């Protein structure tokens, strides 16, 4: 059900619009507080797409360390504590599946 809704949204938006409307709010709220230009935890800043690319395999969400980490399936589990809601993980999976295209820089 969630995947069908996400796919419908994808069809009506450019990849940059999908990022700005759906992905950016999740990354800003859930990841950016620790993974930003100032803190740069683990050498990963969501304000620098180049650093994020090393944990992504565009088009392959199941091969992407970012998705594995967010699902709490590997050794590294982010965010610490309670995992993201499945709905948010599905949005991020769809973003990676469509190529992990960034839109407006995160602040």
Secondary structure in CASP SS format (residue, H / E / C, confidence):
PFRMAT SS
TARGET T0000
AUTHOR 0000-0000-0000
METHOD secondary structure of the structure
MODEL  1
X C 1.00
X H 1.00
X H 1.00
X H 1.00
X H 1.00
X H 1.00
X H 1.00
X H 1.00
X H 1.00
X H 1.00
X H 1.00
X C 1.00
X C 1.00
X C 1.00
X H 1.00
X H 1.00
X H 1.00
X H 1.00
X H 1.00
X H 1.00
X H 1.00
X H 1.00
X H 1.00
X H 1.00
X H 1.00
X H 1.00
X H 1.00
X H 1.00
X H 1.00
X H 1.00
X C 1.00
X C 1.00
X C 1.00
X C 1.00
X C 1.00
X C 1.00
X C 1.00
X C 1.00
X C 1.00
X C 1.00
X H 1.00
X H 1.00
X H 1.00
X C 1.00
X C 1.00
X C 1.00
X C 1.00
X C 1.00
X H 1.00
X H 1.00
X H 1.00
X H 1.00
X H 1.00
X H 1.00
X H 1.00
X C 1.00
X C 1.00
X C 1.00
X C 1.00
X C 1.00
X H 1.00
X H 1.00
X H 1.00
X C 1.00
X H 1.00
X H 1.00
X H 1.00
X H 1.00
X H 1.00
X H 1.00
X C 1.00
X C 1.00
X C 1.00
X C 1.00
X C 1.00
X C 1.00
X C 1.00
X C 1.00
X C 1.00
X C 1.00
X C 1.00
X C 1.00
X C 1.00
X C 1.00
X C 1.00
X H 1.00
X H 1.00
X H 1.00
X H 1.00
X H 1.00
X H 1.00
X H 1.00
X H 1.00
X H 1.00
X H 1.00
X H 1.00
X H 1.00
X C 1.00
X C 1.00
X C 1.00
X C 1.00
X C 1.00
X C 1.00
X C 1.00
X C 1.00
X C 1.00
X C 1.00
END
